Amino acid sequence: MKLLEGKTALITGASRGIGKTIALTFARHGAHVAFTDLQADDAAEALKKELLTYGNKVAFYPSDASKYDDAQELIKQVVAAFGRIDILVNNAGITKDNLLLRMEEKDFDAVINVNLKSVFNLTKAVQTVMLQQRSGSIINMSSVVGLHGNAGQTNYAASKAGIIGFTKSIAKELGSRNIRCNAIAPGFIETPMTLQIKEEIRNEWIKTIPLRRIGNTQDVANTALYLACDLSSYISGQVISCDGGMSM
Ligand code: NAP
C-alpha cells in the first residue's frame, strides 16, 4: 500500500543520512520529491537518479536552509515545478560540539542558524502555500538532546529544544487550516553525523537503550512517513521520540 500517492514532499539536507532515507521512503510510497542540500555534488546526483526509479517527479535544489532568501526562492521554485507542497521535512542540521567553556560564539551561531533559524525560514515560506491548499504536514527534526540536554552540546540542545517550542506554536497557529506540525526526536542513529564516535563510547550508549541497538535511518524515515501521511491525520503539535526507548 502506497501512503503518499500524488503528494509532493520537500526535504531539506537530504543528500545523505536521515534525509536521504526519508526521500527514498517517501518516493517508494508514491510521493513526488523535491530535496535540498548545500551543494550539487555526486551524492545529490546519485540520490536524484535513485529517486527517479520510482517513477515520480524529482528535483534537487542547492539551497542553504539557514538563509532566509534561499528559503523564499526555494519554495517559489518548488511550487513552480510541482504545483503544490503537501509535506515539508525540516531535516538539515549540523553539530559543532564543545563544552561551553571552549565554545566559540561562531559555533553557537552556526548551529542555531542551520538547525533552528532554518525551520523558521522554511516554515514561513511554505505556510503561504499550505494555507492556500488548506492542508499540509510539517515535520521538524529535533533530537533526544533537545529533550534532555547533553554536556558538550549546549548549542545543539538549544537549537533542538527551540524546534520543539516552534513546532507546538505552529501547530496552534495553523491547525484550524488543516495544517499539522510535529517533531521527531531521534536518539542515537547510525549516520555520517554519528560515525565519528569511538566504539567504546558507542557501546556504553547502547547499554542505556532499552531496545539495545543503535537506530538506523529507516527507523526515523518510517516515523516521518507516519507523520507525513493521513494515518496521523489527528496528530499535531507532538514530539515523537524515535530512540529505542532511550528517553523514557
Ligand atoms: P548528516 O548525515 O550530517 O546529514 C545532514 C545533512 O544536512 C547533510 O546532507 C548536510 O549537507 C545538510 N546540511 C547541513 N547544513 C545545511 C544547510 N545549511 N542547508 C541545507 N542542508 C544542510 O546528519 P543526520 O544524522 O542525517 O541528521 C539529520 C537530522 O537529524 C539533523 O537535523 C540532525 O540534527 C538530526 N538528528 C540526528 C541524529 C543522529 O543520531 N544522527 C539524532 C538526532 C537528531 P552536507 O553534506 O553538505 O554537509
py3Dmol code that shows the C-alpha trace and the ligand (Angstrom):
import py3Dmol

protein = """\
ATOM      1  CA  MET A   1       0.000   0.000   0.000  1.00  0.00           C
ATOM      2  CA  LYS A   2       1.374   3.410  -1.019  1.00  0.00           C
ATOM      3  CA  LEU A   3       0.755   6.026   1.671  1.00  0.00           C
ATOM      4  CA  LEU A   4       1.794   9.222  -0.164  1.00  0.00           C
ATOM      5  CA  GLU A   5       0.373   8.706  -3.659  1.00  0.00           C
ATOM      6  CA  GLY A   6       0.162  12.051  -5.509  1.00  0.00           C
ATOM      7  CA  LYS A   7       1.621  14.114  -2.651  1.00  0.00           C
ATOM      8  CA  THR A   8       4.598  16.441  -3.043  1.00  0.00           C
ATOM      9  CA  ALA A   9       7.265  16.473  -0.350  1.00  0.00           C
ATOM     10  CA  LEU A  10      10.150  18.883   0.206  1.00  0.00           C
ATOM     11  CA  ILE A  11      13.031  17.616   2.368  1.00  0.00           C
ATOM     12  CA  THR A  12      15.985  19.787   3.405  1.00  0.00           C
ATOM     13  CA  GLY A  13      19.552  18.490   3.811  1.00  0.00           C
ATOM     14  CA  ALA A  14      18.691  15.223   2.116  1.00  0.00           C
ATOM     15  CA  SER A  15      21.770  14.185   0.112  1.00  0.00           C
ATOM     16  CA  ARG A  16      22.824  11.803   2.853  1.00  0.00           C
ATOM     17  CA  GLY A  17      21.948  10.438   6.276  1.00  0.00           C
ATOM     18  CA  ILE A  18      18.401  10.551   7.642  1.00  0.00           C
ATOM     19  CA  GLY A  19      17.144  12.987   4.975  1.00  0.00           C
ATOM     20  CA  LYS A  20      18.234  10.674   2.167  1.00  0.00           C
ATOM     21  CA  THR A  21      16.356   7.705   3.633  1.00  0.00           C
ATOM     22  CA  ILE A  22      13.263   9.878   4.164  1.00  0.00           C
ATOM     23  CA  ALA A  23      13.404  10.957   0.499  1.00  0.00           C
ATOM     24  CA  LEU A  24      13.688   7.345  -0.692  1.00  0.00           C
ATOM     25  CA  THR A  25      10.925   6.144   1.645  1.00  0.00           C
ATOM     26  CA  PHE A  26       8.550   8.902   0.530  1.00  0.00           C
ATOM     27  CA  ALA A  27       9.280   8.150  -3.154  1.00  0.00           C
ATOM     28  CA  ARG A  28       8.671   4.424  -2.570  1.00  0.00           C
ATOM     29  CA  HIS A  29       5.288   5.437  -1.141  1.00  0.00           C
ATOM     30  CA  GLY A  30       4.335   7.377  -4.277  1.00  0.00           C
ATOM     31  CA  ALA A  31       5.402  10.929  -3.378  1.00  0.00           C
ATOM     32  CA  HIS A  32       6.932  13.447  -5.770  1.00  0.00           C
ATOM     33  CA  VAL A  33      10.151  14.512  -4.050  1.00  0.00           C
ATOM     34  CA  ALA A  34      11.964  17.856  -4.032  1.00  0.00           C
ATOM     35  CA  PHE A  35      15.119  17.826  -1.931  1.00  0.00           C
ATOM     36  CA  THR A  36      17.877  20.240  -0.989  1.00  0.00           C
ATOM     37  CA  ASP A  37      21.422  20.265   0.196  1.00  0.00           C
ATOM     38  CA  LEU A  38      24.139  22.877   0.351  1.00  0.00           C
ATOM     39  CA  GLN A  39      25.799  21.812  -2.893  1.00  0.00           C
ATOM     40  CA  ALA A  40      25.066  19.962  -6.096  1.00  0.00           C
ATOM     41  CA  ASP A  41      27.569  17.120  -5.679  1.00  0.00           C
ATOM     42  CA  ASP A  42      27.852  13.423  -6.581  1.00  0.00           C
ATOM     43  CA  ALA A  43      25.713  12.404  -3.573  1.00  0.00           C
ATOM     44  CA  ALA A  44      22.834  14.666  -4.663  1.00  0.00           C
ATOM     45  CA  GLU A  45      23.094  13.451  -8.267  1.00  0.00           C
ATOM     46  CA  ALA A  46      23.134   9.783  -7.199  1.00  0.00           C
ATOM     47  CA  LEU A  47      20.090  10.264  -4.961  1.00  0.00           C
ATOM     48  CA  LYS A  48      18.210  12.055  -7.749  1.00  0.00           C
ATOM     49  CA  LYS A  49      18.850   9.104 -10.077  1.00  0.00           C
ATOM     50  CA  GLU A  50      17.733   6.590  -7.450  1.00  0.00           C
ATOM     51  CA  LEU A  51      14.561   8.576  -6.665  1.00  0.00           C
ATOM     52  CA  LEU A  52      13.652   8.735 -10.362  1.00  0.00           C
ATOM     53  CA  THR A  53      13.489   4.917 -10.494  1.00  0.00           C
ATOM     54  CA  TYR A  54      10.211   5.111  -8.527  1.00  0.00           C
ATOM     55  CA  GLY A  55       8.573   6.895 -11.470  1.00  0.00           C
ATOM     56  CA  ASN A  56       7.541  10.114  -9.713  1.00  0.00           C
ATOM     57  CA  LYS A  57       8.688  13.707 -10.205  1.00  0.00           C
ATOM     58  CA  VAL A  58      12.040  14.522  -8.599  1.00  0.00           C
ATOM     59  CA  ALA A  59      14.069  17.722  -8.322  1.00  0.00           C
ATOM     60  CA  PHE A  60      17.190  18.745  -6.440  1.00  0.00           C
ATOM     61  CA  TYR A  61      17.820  22.332  -5.328  1.00  0.00           C
ATOM     62  CA  PRO A  62      21.159  23.522  -3.905  1.00  0.00           C
ATOM     63  CA  SER A  63      19.949  25.787  -1.112  1.00  0.00           C
ATOM     64  CA  ASP A  64      21.228  26.937   2.276  1.00  0.00           C
ATOM     65  CA  ALA A  65      18.431  26.334   4.774  1.00  0.00           C
ATOM     66  CA  SER A  66      19.910  28.877   7.183  1.00  0.00           C
ATOM     67  CA  LYS A  67      19.446  31.697   4.652  1.00  0.00           C
ATOM     68  CA  TYR A  68      16.041  33.427   4.630  1.00  0.00           C
ATOM     69  CA  ASP A  69      16.230  34.491   0.971  1.00  0.00           C
ATOM     70  CA  ASP A  70      17.277  30.991  -0.149  1.00  0.00           C
ATOM     71  CA  ALA A  71      14.161  29.563   1.532  1.00  0.00           C
ATOM     72  CA  GLN A  72      11.844  32.084  -0.160  1.00  0.00           C
ATOM     73  CA  GLU A  73      13.385  31.354  -3.557  1.00  0.00           C
ATOM     74  CA  LEU A  74      13.314  27.590  -2.972  1.00  0.00           C
ATOM     75  CA  ILE A  75       9.605  27.488  -2.167  1.00  0.00           C
ATOM     76  CA  LYS A  76       8.868  29.602  -5.271  1.00  0.00           C
ATOM     77  CA  GLN A  77      10.843  27.185  -7.439  1.00  0.00           C
ATOM     78  CA  VAL A  78       9.282  24.050  -5.945  1.00  0.00           C
ATOM     79  CA  VAL A  79       5.750  25.412  -6.415  1.00  0.00           C
ATOM     80  CA  ALA A  80       6.571  26.411  -9.998  1.00  0.00           C
ATOM     81  CA  ALA A  81       7.863  22.907 -10.756  1.00  0.00           C
ATOM     82  CA  PHE A  82       5.449  20.743  -8.718  1.00  0.00           C
ATOM     83  CA  GLY A  83       2.333  22.941  -8.342  1.00  0.00           C
ATOM     84  CA  ARG A  84       1.989  22.320  -4.587  1.00  0.00           C
ATOM     85  CA  ILE A  85       3.812  21.263  -1.405  1.00  0.00           C
ATOM     86  CA  ASP A  86       1.979  18.807   0.858  1.00  0.00           C
ATOM     87  CA  ILE A  87       4.838  17.844   3.164  1.00  0.00           C
ATOM     88  CA  LEU A  88       7.831  19.811   4.423  1.00  0.00           C
ATOM     89  CA  VAL A  89      10.562  17.981   6.333  1.00  0.00           C
ATOM     90  CA  ASN A  90      12.946  20.387   8.070  1.00  0.00           C
ATOM     91  CA  ASN A  91      15.818  17.932   8.353  1.00  0.00           C
ATOM     92  CA  ALA A  92      19.013  19.940   7.670  1.00  0.00           C
ATOM     93  CA  GLY A  93      21.221  20.009  10.722  1.00  0.00           C
ATOM     94  CA  ILE A  94      24.801  20.276  11.949  1.00  0.00           C
ATOM     95  CA  THR A  95      26.781  19.830  15.165  1.00  0.00           C
ATOM     96  CA  LYS A  96      29.711  21.875  16.443  1.00  0.00           C
ATOM     97  CA  ASP A  97      30.240  20.317  19.854  1.00  0.00           C
ATOM     98  CA  ASN A  98      32.319  21.706  22.685  1.00  0.00           C
ATOM     99  CA  LEU A  99      31.998  22.421  26.382  1.00  0.00           C
ATOM    100  CA  LEU A 100      30.624  25.932  26.900  1.00  0.00           C
ATOM    101  CA  LEU A 101      33.981  26.894  28.374  1.00  0.00           C
ATOM    102  CA  ARG A 102      35.597  26.348  24.968  1.00  0.00           C
ATOM    103  CA  MET A 103      32.662  27.031  22.646  1.00  0.00           C
ATOM    104  CA  GLU A 104      33.210  29.968  20.318  1.00  0.00           C
ATOM    105  CA  GLU A 105      30.430  32.408  19.504  1.00  0.00           C
ATOM    106  CA  LYS A 106      30.613  31.491  15.797  1.00  0.00           C
ATOM    107  CA  ASP A 107      29.938  27.826  16.594  1.00  0.00           C
ATOM    108  CA  PHE A 108      26.924  28.712  18.721  1.00  0.00           C
ATOM    109  CA  ASP A 109      25.555  30.974  15.980  1.00  0.00           C
ATOM    110  CA  ALA A 110      26.196  28.462  13.175  1.00  0.00           C
ATOM    111  CA  VAL A 111      24.297  25.662  14.920  1.00  0.00           C
ATOM    112  CA  ILE A 112      21.364  27.909  15.846  1.00  0.00           C
ATOM    113  CA  ASN A 113      21.199  29.266  12.297  1.00  0.00           C
ATOM    114  CA  VAL A 114      21.342  25.926  10.476  1.00  0.00           C
ATOM    115  CA  ASN A 115      19.223  23.918  12.925  1.00  0.00           C
ATOM    116  CA  LEU A 116      16.650  26.422  14.220  1.00  0.00           C
ATOM    117  CA  LYS A 117      16.575  29.547  12.045  1.00  0.00           C
ATOM    118  CA  SER A 118      16.203  27.213   9.037  1.00  0.00           C
ATOM    119  CA  VAL A 119      12.941  25.897  10.493  1.00  0.00           C
ATOM    120  CA  PHE A 120      11.645  29.482  10.741  1.00  0.00           C
ATOM    121  CA  ASN A 121      12.833  30.251   7.179  1.00  0.00           C
ATOM    122  CA  LEU A 122      11.278  27.222   5.513  1.00  0.00           C
ATOM    123  CA  THR A 123       8.071  27.146   7.549  1.00  0.00           C
ATOM    124  CA  LYS A 124       7.421  30.842   6.973  1.00  0.00           C
ATOM    125  CA  ALA A 125       7.924  30.420   3.237  1.00  0.00           C
ATOM    126  CA  VAL A 126       5.823  27.257   2.918  1.00  0.00           C
ATOM    127  CA  GLN A 127       2.926  28.368   5.101  1.00  0.00           C
ATOM    128  CA  THR A 128       1.506  30.621   2.377  1.00  0.00           C
ATOM    129  CA  VAL A 129       1.366  27.638   0.016  1.00  0.00           C
ATOM    130  CA  MET A 130      -0.164  25.310   2.608  1.00  0.00           C
ATOM    131  CA  LEU A 131      -2.690  27.961   3.718  1.00  0.00           C
ATOM    132  CA  GLN A 132      -3.917  28.265   0.123  1.00  0.00           C
ATOM    133  CA  GLN A 133      -4.148  24.479  -0.153  1.00  0.00           C
ATOM    134  CA  ARG A 134      -5.843  24.254   3.256  1.00  0.00           C
ATOM    135  CA  SER A 135      -3.698  21.241   4.028  1.00  0.00           C
ATOM    136  CA  GLY A 136      -0.146  20.276   4.862  1.00  0.00           C
ATOM    137  CA  SER A 137       2.134  18.349   7.163  1.00  0.00           C
ATOM    138  CA  ILE A 138       5.299  19.935   8.532  1.00  0.00           C
ATOM    139  CA  ILE A 139       7.830  17.651  10.195  1.00  0.00           C
ATOM    140  CA  ASN A 140      10.748  19.110  12.151  1.00  0.00           C
ATOM    141  CA  MET A 141      13.813  17.098  13.098  1.00  0.00           C
ATOM    142  CA  SER A 142      14.533  17.661  16.773  1.00  0.00           C
ATOM    143  CA  SER A 143      16.622  15.288  18.925  1.00  0.00           C
ATOM    144  CA  VAL A 144      16.708  13.425  22.208  1.00  0.00           C
ATOM    145  CA  VAL A 145      19.291  16.101  23.089  1.00  0.00           C
ATOM    146  CA  GLY A 146      16.596  18.780  22.700  1.00  0.00           C
ATOM    147  CA  LEU A 147      14.502  16.944  25.292  1.00  0.00           C
ATOM    148  CA  HIS A 148      17.194  16.116  27.840  1.00  0.00           C
ATOM    149  CA  GLY A 149      20.285  18.230  27.054  1.00  0.00           C
ATOM    150  CA  ASN A 150      23.816  16.860  26.684  1.00  0.00           C
ATOM    151  CA  ALA A 151      27.145  18.039  28.049  1.00  0.00           C
ATOM    152  CA  GLY A 152      29.227  19.472  25.213  1.00  0.00           C
ATOM    153  CA  GLN A 153      26.169  20.277  23.094  1.00  0.00           C
ATOM    154  CA  THR A 154      24.660  23.477  24.543  1.00  0.00           C
ATOM    155  CA  ASN A 155      24.316  24.968  21.053  1.00  0.00           C
ATOM    156  CA  TYR A 156      22.790  21.809  19.563  1.00  0.00           C
ATOM    157  CA  ALA A 157      20.492  21.207  22.571  1.00  0.00           C
ATOM    158  CA  ALA A 158      19.246  24.810  22.474  1.00  0.00           C
ATOM    159  CA  SER A 159      18.526  24.557  18.732  1.00  0.00           C
ATOM    160  CA  LYS A 160      16.686  21.234  19.080  1.00  0.00           C
ATOM    161  CA  ALA A 161      14.696  22.382  22.151  1.00  0.00           C
ATOM    162  CA  GLY A 162      13.825  25.556  20.231  1.00  0.00           C
ATOM    163  CA  ILE A 163      12.448  23.423  17.424  1.00  0.00           C
ATOM    164  CA  ILE A 164      10.026  21.788  19.875  1.00  0.00           C
ATOM    165  CA  GLY A 165       8.619  25.154  21.005  1.00  0.00           C
ATOM    166  CA  PHE A 166       8.380  26.291  17.392  1.00  0.00           C
ATOM    167  CA  THR A 167       6.583  23.066  16.393  1.00  0.00           C
ATOM    168  CA  LYS A 168       3.936  23.375  19.112  1.00  0.00           C
ATOM    169  CA  SER A 169       3.340  27.064  18.331  1.00  0.00           C
ATOM    170  CA  ILE A 170       2.920  26.434  14.589  1.00  0.00           C
ATOM    171  CA  ALA A 171       0.557  23.526  15.329  1.00  0.00           C
ATOM    172  CA  LYS A 172      -1.587  26.026  17.265  1.00  0.00           C
ATOM    173  CA  GLU A 173      -1.307  28.794  14.636  1.00  0.00           C
ATOM    174  CA  LEU A 174      -2.107  26.665  11.578  1.00  0.00           C
ATOM    175  CA  GLY A 175      -4.237  23.824  12.931  1.00  0.00           C
ATOM    176  CA  SER A 176      -7.543  25.497  12.026  1.00  0.00           C
ATOM    177  CA  ARG A 177      -6.406  25.433   8.368  1.00  0.00           C
ATOM    178  CA  ASN A 178      -5.781  21.673   8.414  1.00  0.00           C
ATOM    179  CA  ILE A 179      -2.015  22.095   8.601  1.00  0.00           C
ATOM    180  CA  ARG A 180      -0.299  19.753  11.056  1.00  0.00           C
ATOM    181  CA  CYS A 181       3.138  20.266  12.544  1.00  0.00           C
ATOM    182  CA  ASN A 182       5.055  17.643  14.506  1.00  0.00           C
ATOM    183  CA  ALA A 183       8.630  16.980  15.567  1.00  0.00           C
ATOM    184  CA  ILE A 184      10.690  13.806  15.640  1.00  0.00           C
ATOM    185  CA  ALA A 185      13.257  13.357  18.395  1.00  0.00           C
ATOM    186  CA  PRO A 186      15.681  10.710  17.148  1.00  0.00           C
ATOM    187  CA  GLY A 187      18.018   9.093  19.647  1.00  0.00           C
ATOM    188  CA  PHE A 188      21.330   7.576  18.605  1.00  0.00           C
ATOM    189  CA  ILE A 189      21.043   6.946  14.867  1.00  0.00           C
ATOM    190  CA  GLU A 190      23.769   5.470  12.640  1.00  0.00           C
ATOM    191  CA  THR A 191      24.638   8.239  10.117  1.00  0.00           C
ATOM    192  CA  PRO A 192      27.735  10.133   8.928  1.00  0.00           C
ATOM    193  CA  MET A 193      26.998  12.543  11.836  1.00  0.00           C
ATOM    194  CA  THR A 194      27.437   9.797  14.464  1.00  0.00           C
ATOM    195  CA  LEU A 195      30.038   7.585  12.753  1.00  0.00           C
ATOM    196  CA  GLN A 196      32.931   9.564  14.247  1.00  0.00           C
ATOM    197  CA  ILE A 197      32.013   8.459  17.798  1.00  0.00           C
ATOM    198  CA  LYS A 198      34.521   5.992  19.339  1.00  0.00           C
ATOM    199  CA  GLU A 199      33.470   2.358  19.671  1.00  0.00           C
ATOM    200  CA  GLU A 200      33.780   2.206  23.467  1.00  0.00           C
ATOM    201  CA  ILE A 201      31.508   5.279  23.810  1.00  0.00           C
ATOM    202  CA  ARG A 202      29.005   3.738  21.377  1.00  0.00           C
ATOM    203  CA  ASN A 203      28.957   0.533  23.421  1.00  0.00           C
ATOM    204  CA  GLU A 204      28.318   2.486  26.627  1.00  0.00           C
ATOM    205  CA  TRP A 205      25.414   4.316  24.965  1.00  0.00           C
ATOM    206  CA  ILE A 206      23.889   1.082  23.681  1.00  0.00           C
ATOM    207  CA  LYS A 207      23.663  -0.168  27.278  1.00  0.00           C
ATOM    208  CA  THR A 208      21.350   2.795  28.056  1.00  0.00           C
ATOM    209  CA  ILE A 209      18.933   1.973  25.201  1.00  0.00           C
ATOM    210  CA  PRO A 210      16.087  -0.391  26.215  1.00  0.00           C
ATOM    211  CA  LEU A 211      15.989  -1.899  22.694  1.00  0.00           C
ATOM    212  CA  ARG A 212      19.796  -2.455  22.966  1.00  0.00           C
ATOM    213  CA  ARG A 213      20.693  -1.233  19.488  1.00  0.00           C
ATOM    214  CA  ILE A 214      21.629   1.937  17.658  1.00  0.00           C
ATOM    215  CA  GLY A 215      18.801   3.180  15.460  1.00  0.00           C
ATOM    216  CA  ASN A 216      19.062   3.312  11.702  1.00  0.00           C
ATOM    217  CA  THR A 217      17.904   5.925   9.239  1.00  0.00           C
ATOM    218  CA  GLN A 218      14.972   3.727   8.195  1.00  0.00           C
ATOM    219  CA  ASP A 219      13.639   3.791  11.782  1.00  0.00           C
ATOM    220  CA  VAL A 220      13.463   7.599  11.566  1.00  0.00           C
ATOM    221  CA  ALA A 221      12.161   7.626   7.973  1.00  0.00           C
ATOM    222  CA  ASN A 222       9.291   5.321   8.994  1.00  0.00           C
ATOM    223  CA  THR A 223       8.339   7.787  11.742  1.00  0.00           C
ATOM    224  CA  ALA A 224       8.460  10.637   9.212  1.00  0.00           C
ATOM    225  CA  LEU A 225       6.305   8.596   6.817  1.00  0.00           C
ATOM    226  CA  TYR A 226       3.682   8.129   9.517  1.00  0.00           C
ATOM    227  CA  LEU A 227       3.630  11.858  10.336  1.00  0.00           C
ATOM    228  CA  ALA A 228       3.549  12.793   6.634  1.00  0.00           C
ATOM    229  CA  CYS A 229       0.634  10.555   5.641  1.00  0.00           C
ATOM    230  CA  ASP A 230      -3.042  10.540   6.556  1.00  0.00           C
ATOM    231  CA  LEU A 231      -2.580   7.746   9.131  1.00  0.00           C
ATOM    232  CA  SER A 232      -1.568  10.554  11.527  1.00  0.00           C
ATOM    233  CA  SER A 233      -4.438  12.859  10.463  1.00  0.00           C
ATOM    234  CA  TYR A 234      -5.396  13.715  14.084  1.00  0.00           C
ATOM    235  CA  ILE A 235      -1.846  14.186  15.391  1.00  0.00           C
ATOM    236  CA  SER A 236      -0.369  17.677  15.658  1.00  0.00           C
ATOM    237  CA  GLY A 237       2.000  19.550  17.968  1.00  0.00           C
ATOM    238  CA  GLN A 238       3.632  16.312  19.127  1.00  0.00           C
ATOM    239  CA  VAL A 239       7.231  15.274  19.620  1.00  0.00           C
ATOM    240  CA  ILE A 240       7.636  11.621  18.666  1.00  0.00           C
ATOM    241  CA  SER A 241      10.737  10.029  20.163  1.00  0.00           C
ATOM    242  CA  CYS A 242      12.412   7.532  17.842  1.00  0.00           C
ATOM    243  CA  ASP A 243      15.117   6.319  20.182  1.00  0.00           C
ATOM    244  CA  GLY A 244      14.620   2.692  21.189  1.00  0.00           C
ATOM    245  CA  GLY A 245      13.100   3.838  24.476  1.00  0.00           C
ATOM    246  CA  MET A 246      16.205   5.842  25.472  1.00  0.00           C
ATOM    247  CA  SER A 247      14.320   8.918  26.700  1.00  0.00           C
ATOM    248  CA  MET A 248      11.776   7.246  28.998  1.00  0.00           C
TER     249      MET A 248
END
"""
ligand_1 = """\
48
NAP
P 24.032 14.255 8.309
O 24.296 12.873 7.860
O 25.173 15.125 8.721
O 23.155 14.996 7.202
C 22.768 16.330 7.365
C 22.530 16.919 6.005
O 22.192 18.307 6.158
C 23.763 16.849 5.116
O 23.384 16.392 3.827
C 24.241 18.291 5.097
O 24.899 18.698 3.901
C 22.930 19.022 5.184
N 23.108 20.421 5.586
C 23.984 20.925 6.502
N 23.848 22.255 6.571
C 22.892 22.607 5.674
C 22.325 23.842 5.280
N 22.693 24.997 5.841
N 21.358 23.844 4.329
C 20.960 22.684 3.759
N 21.463 21.485 4.088
C 22.427 21.452 5.043
O 23.026 14.254 9.568
P 21.904 13.203 10.004
O 22.460 12.390 11.101
O 21.277 12.553 8.824
O 20.872 14.217 10.691
C 19.701 14.697 10.040
C 18.890 15.453 11.085
O 18.568 14.587 12.176
C 19.643 16.637 11.688
O 18.755 17.706 11.920
C 20.157 16.078 12.999
O 20.382 17.084 13.947
C 19.005 15.161 13.386
N 19.385 14.107 14.329
C 20.324 13.166 14.017
C 20.619 12.185 14.961
C 21.633 11.116 14.697
O 21.909 10.306 15.606
N 22.197 11.016 13.509
C 19.998 12.187 16.215
C 19.062 13.150 16.486
C 18.746 14.121 15.541
P 26.475 18.478 3.667
O 26.576 17.030 3.334
O 26.778 19.387 2.531
O 27.146 18.871 4.944
"""
view = py3Dmol.view(width=600, height=400)
view.addModel(protein, "pdb")
view.setStyle({"model": 0}, {"cartoon": {"style": "trace"}})
view.addModel(ligand_1, "xyz")
view.setStyle({"model": 1}, {"stick": {}})
view.zoomTo()
view.show()
